[in-house]
Amino acid sequence: MNTRQNLQNPKNWPQNVEYVRDLQFLNSKITENLSLNSQKLQYPQADMATMERLSSSTFYATGGSSASGAGKNLQKLSSRSNPLVTIKIESLEKYPSHPAYPYSGLFATKDLKPGQLITPYYGRATSAEDTDPKSDYCLRLGELTVDANIIGNEGRFVNDYRGIMQKPNAEFREFINIDHNRVEMGIFVIKAKDMPRGIRKKTEITVSYGKAFWKSRNLLRETSS
Ligand SMILES: C[S@@+](CC[C@H](N)C(=O)[O-])C[C@H]1O[C@@H](n2cnc3c(N)ncnc32)[C@H](O)[C@@H]1O
């Protein structure tokens, strides 16, 4: 079900992008594939060449996709809490040395606990074949792609950690959204010994897009991991 009812755009939201609070599906076959009603999650099968192209043009969850196991062992969460309460989109215009200058980033407005869901990642859910290779906002969800280039939510503003901090403080992870009864991708605070307090207020939230994302754009620095 789509939720495109007169949503108020968050502060600093770009005019040419539609703000949504749910995945937008190109067709109902894709909706079924993520639904938990069928008890079995099966993504549309894509050929090897398409999957290889997807691997380099999209970013993906740490540890790969687990949803193909019928949603087993995934955390069950509600995303109803308003993400604007804990995060904000910030223009990087005042940070000329930031690698994503002069665009935007996602910042914590409160302390965020280790393991906490920061925001789901929403956009247009498409099959592998329909993935736009030119989009910089594509996230893999199993064999599907969530593209937040022209339709999305706050998640589309999360930057890669490279050039910003030593390592990411957040990660993409699949979870079961009990509000929608389906598997979705979310941005979560990393749980790590050296981050016992999670992400502190006013800190930028960063993930790793994966080396393949940068390599495919010829932007991987020799030193980056
Ligand atoms: C999903 S968008 C992130 C949000 C983007 N900064 C914006 O304001 O729309 C991904 C794009 O942001 C930029 N980006 C993200 N992390 C970066 C980094 N660490 N260094 C340089 N550019 C980055 C790159 O242009 C990348 O293709």
The ligand as an SDF file (V2000), in Angstrom:
LIG
                    3D

 27 29  0  0  0  0  0  0  0  0999 V2000
   22.6670    8.3740   -1.7110 C   0  0  0  0  0  0  0  0  0  0  0  0
   23.4580    9.8360   -2.2160 S   0  0  0  0  0  0  0  0  0  0  0  0
   23.8500   10.5710   -0.6640 C   0  0  0  0  0  0  0  0  0  0  0  0
   23.2050   11.9200   -0.4760 C   0  0  0  0  0  0  0  0  0  0  0  0
   23.8120   13.0300   -1.2850 C   0  0  0  0  0  0  0  0  0  0  0  0
   24.9520   13.6080   -0.5770 N   0  0  0  0  0  0  0  0  0  0  0  0
   22.7720   14.1050   -1.5530 C   0  0  0  0  0  0  0  0  0  0  0  0
   22.8580   15.2220   -0.9880 O   0  0  0  0  0  0  0  0  0  0  0  0
   21.8270   13.8560   -2.3100 O   0  0  0  0  0  0  0  0  0  0  0  0
   24.9600    9.1880   -2.8570 C   0  0  0  0  0  0  0  0  0  0  0  0
   25.8530   10.2160   -3.4880 C   0  0  0  0  0  0  0  0  0  0  0  0
   26.3150   11.1440   -2.5200 O   0  0  0  0  0  0  0  0  0  0  0  0
   27.6980   11.4470   -2.7370 C   0  0  0  0  0  0  0  0  0  0  0  0
   28.4990   10.9100   -1.6200 N   0  0  0  0  0  0  0  0  0  0  0  0
   28.0710   10.1460   -0.6080 C   0  0  0  0  0  0  0  0  0  0  0  0
   29.0680    9.8400    0.2380 N   0  0  0  0  0  0  0  0  0  0  0  0
   30.1690   10.4320   -0.2330 C   0  0  0  0  0  0  0  0  0  0  0  0
   31.5360   10.4780    0.1770 C   0  0  0  0  0  0  0  0  0  0  0  0
   31.9530    9.8880    1.2870 N   0  0  0  0  0  0  0  0  0  0  0  0
   32.4180   11.1640   -0.5950 N   0  0  0  0  0  0  0  0  0  0  0  0
   32.0040   11.8000   -1.7190 C   0  0  0  0  0  0  0  0  0  0  0  0
   30.7230   11.7980   -2.1620 N   0  0  0  0  0  0  0  0  0  0  0  0
   29.8140   11.1330   -1.4380 C   0  0  0  0  0  0  0  0  0  0  0  0
   28.0900   10.7560   -4.0320 C   0  0  0  0  0  0  0  0  0  0  0  0
   27.8440   11.6700   -5.0830 O   0  0  0  0  0  0  0  0  0  0  0  0
   27.1090    9.6090   -4.1030 C   0  0  0  0  0  0  0  0  0  0  0  0
   26.8950    9.1630   -5.4150 O   0  0  0  0  0  0  0  0  0  0  0  0
  1  2  1  0
  2  3  1  0
  2 10  1  0
  3  4  1  0
  4  5  1  0
  5  6  1  0
  5  7  1  0
  7  8  2  0
  7  9  1  0
 10 11  1  0
 11 12  1  0
 11 26  1  0
 12 13  1  0
 13 14  1  0
 13 24  1  0
 14 15  1  0
 14 23  1  0
 15 16  2  0
 16 17  1  0
 17 18  1  0
 17 23  2  0
 18 19  1  0
 18 20  2  0
 20 21  1  0
 21 22  2  0
 22 23  1  0
 24 25  1  0
 24 26  1  0
 26 27  1  0
M  CHG  2   2   1   9  -1
M  END
$$$$
